[in-house]
Amino acid sequence: MSDSSPADLVATTFEAQRDRLHAVAHRMLGSHADAEDVVQEAWLRLSRQDTTTIHNLAGWLTTVVGRISLDVLRSRQTHPEASDDDRLPELVDDGPAPEDDVTLADSVGLALLVVLETLRPGERLAFVLHDLFAVPFDEIGQILGKSPDAAKMLASRARRKVQASERPTAAGREQREVVHAFLAAARRGDFEGLLRVLDPEVRLTVDTPDGPVVTIGATQVAAGARLGAGAAARRRVLLVDGLPGVVSWGEDGAPLSVLAFTVADGRIIAIRLVTDRAVLASMNLPYLG
């Protein structure tokens, strides 16, 4: 007979679900720090809940994490434009290199995270919970305050956007040419050139210690694209988890940052800047000795 108290059993169940809950929040928010905050908040809410009324603890926790994540996403819609410190790093186009065809795979799917940034909060929640974590639409509808059919429509709309962003391998060179054009325009200070390769609703997401900072709009993103060769860093246009991207290395050969671009119909629709050392360490990025 077990001596464990009900509280101990709840804590044990929560810990068993922690990794899954973090994965849900991370794919919703694109930030490990924000995901950890969401999971911690879910634990605090669980600790205040009468657990005898919860029939499916795993489902309850998923619902809570989904609701908290949705609130965070909606709050980002009014997030102020990125400050000078949060804009794009100095960019330089080193030109084609043998490494251009190397795929650098992010264990959490950087390509998908970049595409997810282009979705509306409700679409993102419906797609992530249903397509990635098999949560039924009736439960998703409860989180969104919508009917199961409406939740299904949101997921379907999101799925079409995700699929539309995917391009066959043959289009990889065309995508990289768009990124090269962006970098060249940034280097020249060609504002009009930047606008030509940026989608009007392009979304720039910059991960910061305080969470992601999102800038929307070609004019704002182009204004934040700073110039310069950056003597302290070497940069190369590579494929990053299937996306054209720019990887920067420091003098010690360690990766400093990754810029991942989503290109559709000849224009950049999303850019994600990753500088978090923990995320960079989880990626299969080469060291330049």
Residue pairs with C-beta under 8 A, 6 or more apart in sequence:
4 12
6 51
6 52
10 46
10 51
10 57
13 57
13 58
14 43
14 46
14 57
14 61
17 57
17 58
17 61
18 39
20 58
20 62
20 133
21 38
21 39
21 42
21 61
21 62
21 65
22 32
22 35
22 36
22 39
23 133
24 62
24 65
24 66
24 69
24 128
24 129
24 133
25 34
25 35
25 36
25 38
25 39
25 65
25 68
25 69
26 32
26 35
26 108
27 108
27 109
27 112
27 113
27 116
27 128
27 132
28 35
28 38
28 65
28 66
28 69
28 70
28 72
28 73
28 124
28 125
28 128
29 35
29 38
29 69
29 72
29 73
29 212
30 113
30 116
30 117
30 205
30 207
30 212
30 272
31 207
31 211
31 212
32 276
32 278
32 279
33 209
33 211
33 276
34 72
34 211
34 212
38 65
38 68
38 69
38 72
39 65
41 68
42 61
42 64
42 65
42 68
45 64
46 60
46 61
46 64
51 57
54 60
59 139
62 129
62 133
62 135
62 139
63 139
63 142
63 143
66 125
66 129
66 135
66 140
66 143
67 143
69 125
70 121
70 122
70 125
70 143
70 144
73 121
73 124
73 125
74 121
76 212
76 214
77 121
79 213
79 214
81 215
81 220
82 204
82 206
82 213
82 214
82 215
82 224
83 213
86 206
86 208
86 213
87 206
87 224
87 225
87 226
88 186
88 204
88 206
88 221
88 224
88 225
88 226
88 259
88 271
88 273
89 226
89 230
89 248
89 257
89 259
89 273
90 226
90 227
90 228
90 229
90 230
91 183
91 186
91 187
91 225
91 226
91 227
91 228
91 230
91 235
91 246
91 259
92 183
92 187
92 228
92 229
92 230
92 235
93 180
93 183
93 184
93 187
93 237
94 234
94 235
94 236
94 237
95 180
96 237
97 236
97 237
99 236
99 238
99 286
100 176
100 236
100 237
100 238
100 239
101 172
101 239
102 238
102 239
102 286
103 239
103 240
103 241
103 242
104 238
104 239
104 240
104 241
104 245
104 247
104 258
104 283
104 284
104 285
104 286
105 241
105 283
105 284
106 240
106 241
106 279
106 282
106 283
106 284
107 282
107 283
107 284
108 279
108 282
109 241
110 240
110 241
110 243
110 258
110 260
110 272
110 274
110 283
111 240
111 241
111 242
111 243
111 260
111 262
112 162
113 272
114 205
114 243
114 260
114 261
114 262
114 270
114 271
114 272
115 161
115 162
115 165
115 262
115 270
116 124
116 127
116 128
116 162
117 203
117 205
117 214
117 270
117 272
118 161
118 165
118 203
118 262
118 269
118 270
119 127
119 158
119 161
119 162
122 144
122 146
122 154
123 154
123 155
123 157
123 158
123 161
124 158
125 140
125 143
125 144
125 154
126 137
126 140
126 144
126 151
126 152
126 154
126 155
126 158
127 154
127 155
127 158
127 159
127 162
129 135
129 139
129 140
129 143
130 136
130 137
130 140
130 151
130 152
130 155
131 155
131 159
136 148
137 148
137 149
137 151
137 152
137 155
138 148
138 151
140 148
140 151
140 155
141 147
141 148
141 150
141 151
144 150
144 151
144 154
146 154
164 264
165 262
165 264
165 269
167 175
167 263
167 264
172 239
172 244
174 263
174 266
175 243
175 244
175 261
175 263
176 237
176 239
176 244
178 197
178 244
178 261
178 263
178 266
178 267
178 268
179 237
179 244
179 245
179 246
179 261
179 263
179 268
180 237
181 193
181 196
181 197
182 194
182 197
182 198
182 225
182 261
182 268
183 237
183 246
184 190
184 193
185 191
185 193
185 194
185 196
185 197
185 225
186 194
186 225
186 226
186 227
187 227
187 228
187 229
188 227
189 227
191 222
191 223
194 218
194 221
194 222
194 225
195 218
195 219
195 222
197 266
197 267
197 268
198 218
198 221
198 222
198 267
198 268
199 218
199 264
199 267
199 268
199 269
200 217
200 218
201 216
201 217
201 218
201 269
202 216
202 217
202 218
202 221
202 267
202 268
202 269
202 270
202 271
203 214
203 215
203 216
203 269
203 270
203 271
204 214
204 215
204 216
204 220
204 221
204 224
204 270
204 271
204 272
204 273
205 212
205 213
205 214
205 270
205 271
205 272
205 273
206 212
206 213
206 214
206 215
206 273
207 272
207 273
207 274
207 275
207 276
207 279
215 221
215 224
221 271
230 248
232 250
232 251
233 248
233 249
233 250
233 251
233 256
234 248
234 249
234 288
235 246
235 247
235 248
235 249
236 246
236 247
237 244
237 245
237 246
238 244
238 245
238 246
238 247
239 245
240 247
240 258
240 260
240 283
241 260
241 283
243 260
243 261
243 262
244 260
244 261
244 263
245 258
245 259
245 260
245 261
246 258
246 259
247 255
247 257
247 258
247 259
247 285
248 255
248 256
248 257
248 258
249 255
249 256
249 287
249 288
250 256
253 287
253 288
253 289
254 287
255 280
255 283
255 285
255 287
256 275
256 280
257 273
257 274
257 275
257 280
258 273
258 274
258 280
258 283
258 285
259 271
259 272
259 273
259 274
260 271
260 272
260 274
261 268
261 270
261 271
262 268
262 269
262 270
262 271
263 269
274 280
